[in-house]
Amino acid sequence: MHLHGYDIMRDVAAGGTARIRFRATVPGRFELELEDRGAQIADLTVQSS
C-alpha cells in the first residue's frame, strides 16, 4: 500500500490487512493505492482545524 502525500508504504499480503499509523499534519485529499497494481483503494481527507 502507498499513502500518497505522506509517502508512506506498507507491505500487505493478498487478502490480508494492514494498519498505517501516522500523525496527519498535512491537510488535503490523499489516495491510498495498491502500488504494484496501480489500484486506488481509498481516499483520505485531512482537514486543518
C-alpha positions in Angstrom: 0.0 0.0 0.0 1.1 3.6 -0.7 -0.4 6.6 1.0 0.3 9.4 -1.4 1.1 12.9 0.0 2.6 11.3 3.1 4.7 8.9 1.0 4.1 6.0 3.5 4.4 2.5 2.1 3.5 -0.8 3.8 3.5 -4.4 2.5 0.3 -6.3 2.7 -0.3 -9.9 1.7 -3.0 -10.8 -0.8 -6.3 -10.9 1.1 -4.6 -9.5 4.2 -4.9 -6.3 6.2 -2.5 -3.6 7.1 -2.6 -0.7 9.5 -0.8 2.6 8.9 -0.4 4.8 12.0 0.9 8.3 11.4 0.3 11.9 12.5 -1.9 13.6 9.9 -0.4 17.1 9.8 -0.7 17.9 6.1 -4.2 18.9 5.0 -5.6 17.7 1.7 -7.0 14.7 -0.1 -4.8 11.7 -0.5 -5.0 8.5 -2.4 -4.3 5.1 -0.8 -3.4 2.6 -3.5 -2.1 -0.9 -4.0 1.1 0.3 -5.5 2.1 -2.8 -7.6 -1.4 -2.9 -9.2 -1.9 0.8 -9.5 -5.4 0.4 -8.0 -6.8 3.0 -5.7 -8.5 1.5 -2.7 -9.3 4.6 -0.6 -9.3 8.4 -0.3 -8.1 10.1 2.9 -9.1 13.6 3.6 -7.2 15.6 6.2 -8.7 19.0 7.3 -6.9 21.6 9.3 -8.7 22.7 12.5 
